[in-house]
């Protein structure tokens, strides 16, 4: 039976999101069936995962937050990360955190080529080894 993975992607920074999805999907082999669901921003990722938690074996959360001049960056990043971790622990399902937090678009671009892969590898590692 194929593993089922849901990839939830925040579209606020579309170019980075496309990179994250592209590189994450390159890691998922033919033994994995996966689906993408787009959301407006990273804050919406946990609720979509929660809504689909029983339908999938694992999840990959993708998106980008770039620090601005207010503390909004810190609140959104921390709240989303904590919600993702709580879901993962409560439901005992892996959720790869492929959400980029960076200080500028240049950093985000560089990280968008690796972060999706890292999140996909983490989920597969947990699903196949435990």
C-alpha positions as CSV (number, residue, x, y, z in Angstrom):
1,X,0.0,0.0,0.0
2,X,1.3,3.5,-0.9
3,X,2.0,6.0,1.8
4,X,-0.4,9.0,1.5
5,X,1.2,12.5,2.2
6,X,-0.6,15.8,2.1
7,X,1.6,18.9,1.2
8,X,0.1,22.1,2.4
9,X,1.7,25.2,0.8
10,X,1.3,28.8,1.8
11,X,1.1,30.9,-1.4
12,X,1.9,34.3,0.0
13,X,5.3,34.3,-1.6
14,X,4.4,32.3,-4.8
15,X,7.9,32.0,-6.3
16,X,9.4,30.5,-3.1
17,X,6.4,28.3,-2.7
18,X,6.8,26.9,-6.2
19,X,10.4,26.0,-5.5
20,X,9.5,24.4,-2.2
21,X,6.9,22.2,-3.8
22,X,9.1,21.3,-6.8
23,X,12.0,20.2,-4.6
24,X,9.9,18.4,-2.1
25,X,8.1,16.4,-4.8
26,X,11.4,15.3,-6.2
27,X,12.1,13.5,-2.9
28,X,8.8,11.6,-2.9
29,X,9.3,8.3,-4.7
30,X,6.7,6.1,-6.5
31,X,5.7,4.4,-3.2
32,X,4.2,7.7,-2.1
33,X,0.9,9.2,-3.2
34,X,0.7,12.9,-2.5
35,X,-1.6,15.8,-2.9
36,X,-1.1,19.6,-2.8
37,X,-3.4,22.0,-1.0
38,X,-2.7,25.7,-1.3
39,X,-3.5,28.1,1.5
40,X,-3.1,31.9,1.7
41,X,-0.3,32.1,4.3
42,X,1.5,29.9,6.8
43,X,-1.0,30.7,9.6
44,X,-3.6,28.6,7.7
45,X,-1.4,25.5,7.4
46,X,-2.2,23.9,10.8
47,X,-6.0,24.1,10.4
48,X,-5.8,22.4,6.9
49,X,-3.6,19.7,8.3
50,X,-5.9,19.2,11.3
51,X,-8.9,19.0,9.0
52,X,-7.2,16.2,7.0
53,X,-5.3,14.5,9.8
54,X,-7.1,11.1,9.5
55,X,-6.9,10.9,5.7
56,X,-3.1,10.9,5.4
57,X,-0.1,9.1,6.8
58,X,2.1,12.2,6.9
59,X,2.2,15.9,6.0
60,X,4.6,18.5,4.6
61,X,4.1,22.1,5.6
62,X,5.6,24.6,3.1
63,X,5.8,28.3,3.0
64,X,7.8,31.4,3.7
65,X,7.9,34.2,6.2
66,X,10.2,37.2,5.7
67,X,11.0,39.5,8.6
68,X,9.6,43.0,8.3
69,X,9.7,45.9,10.6
70,X,7.2,44.7,13.2
71,X,7.1,41.7,15.5
72,X,4.4,40.0,13.3
73,X,7.1,37.7,11.8
74,X,8.0,36.3,15.3
75,X,4.4,35.8,16.3
76,X,3.3,34.1,13.1
77,X,6.4,31.9,12.9
78,X,6.3,30.7,16.5
79,X,2.5,30.2,16.6
80,X,2.5,28.2,13.4
81,X,5.5,26.0,14.4
82,X,4.0,25.3,17.8
83,X,0.6,24.3,16.2
84,X,2.3,22.0,13.7
85,X,4.3,20.3,16.5
86,X,1.2,19.9,18.7
87,X,-0.7,18.3,15.8
88,X,2.2,15.9,15.1
89,X,2.6,14.8,18.7
90,X,-1.1,14.6,19.5
91,X,-1.9,12.5,16.4
92,X,1.4,10.7,16.2
93,X,1.9,11.6,12.6
94,X,5.0,13.2,11.0
95,X,4.7,16.7,9.8
96,X,7.7,18.0,7.9
97,X,8.3,21.6,8.6
98,X,9.4,23.2,5.3
99,X,8.5,26.7,6.3
100,X,11.3,29.2,5.6
101,X,11.9,32.0,8.0
102,X,14.3,34.5,6.6
103,X,15.4,38.1,6.9
104,X,15.2,38.9,3.2
105,X,14.1,37.6,-0.2
106,X,17.7,36.6,-1.1
107,X,17.9,34.3,1.9
108,X,14.5,32.9,1.2
109,X,15.4,32.1,-2.4
110,X,18.5,30.2,-1.5
111,X,16.6,28.3,1.3
112,X,13.6,27.5,-1.0
113,X,15.8,25.0,-2.9
114,X,16.6,22.9,0.2
115,X,13.9,23.4,2.8
116,X,11.2,21.5,0.9
117,X,13.6,18.6,0.3
118,X,14.5,18.5,4.0
119,X,10.9,18.4,5.1
120,X,10.0,15.6,2.6
121,X,13.1,13.5,3.7
122,X,12.1,13.9,7.4
123,X,8.6,12.7,6.8
124,X,9.7,9.8,4.7
125,X,12.3,8.8,7.3
126,X,9.8,8.7,10.1
127,X,7.1,6.9,8.0
128,X,9.5,4.2,6.7
129,X,11.7,3.6,9.7
130,X,9.3,3.7,12.7
